[in-house]
């Protein structure tokens, strides 16, 4: 699937319609959006500098001369205005329109920019919307699901091409570089994050950076990989054996696999995501490895590789149809090895459906790569 500014299958709803309920709920005169991924989601803009001002009946998109033509070609439902000072132009618009209360999403702004906006928008109260604009991206449309699935398939085909390189004597860094090249050869936008390739004792580092360590017989290799395609991200983890592995490594692998299956079984509409996390965590705790699973069970994924909602012990989110999250329990034994298994899953009307397709049983990924 080729990348492009418009989201295939995405409903062409104006930003005024999308943000209308939030304007009403917060009793705002307007909302100003600055975060690039939210700009892409709301109006289709793929550049890096824009301010969208949304009123109840209209929307204006401010950008500089580098992006004027691009914005006119990409955006929908807005008037495009070129200006050298986006914040000042937006502030003047708000003053002319008689705005008194204007919503902003503070987490996407630096403190310095917030203070500048306060100075520019004299007489206007800026209201922190926290994550309310991000929340519009939580439930994915069918078009977005298609993008996410296509990204996952491209990542898997790139992995299929490099898995034969996971062999005794080859280094983590060599395999990571080959994966990146395969992604680009297949038309991916690039990596969604720095690929993790961690063999043996380095697999106990959840975010290990690929290094000069060469794979050894009996290793488990944690391979966490993701790509961007059409602006959307894929994220998946496999743990690959280098030949036969020790009995405890096999037992831990099977335990993580059972924990992941428990979380996937729990993921359905109306279920608090803390319970999905608990489903995986309890399997691991019951086997005596609870202290070795320190991170959350998953996270939302879409235009960003990590976005709302969270699947963790601290989550206050509830699963609803259309959400796409990762499910990725792991066990990390310092100085010895680690195991993590991750899939992307879409919440359906009565459960969930994996968007990633690699089998996760021990050694099955190698059979998959060989086409067996």
Secondary structure, 3 states (H helix, E strand, C coil): CCCCCCCCCCCCCCHHHHHHHHHHHHCCCEEEECCHHHHHHHHCCCCCCCEEEECCCCEEEEECCCCHHHHHHHCCCCEEEECCCHHHHHHHHHHHCCCCEEEECHHHCCHHHHHHHHHHCCCCEEEECCCCCHHHHCECCHHHHHHHHHHHHHHHHHHHHHHHHCCCCCEHHHHHHHHHHHHHHCCCCEECCCCEEEEHHHHHCCCCCCCCCECCCCCEEEEEEEEEECCEEEEEEEEEECCCCCHHHHHHHHHHHHHHHHHHHHCCCCCEHHHHHHHHHHHHHHCCCHHHCCCCCEEECCCCCCEEEEECCCCCCECCCCEEEEECCEEEECCCEEEECEEEEEECCCCEEECCCCCCCCCHHHHHHHCC
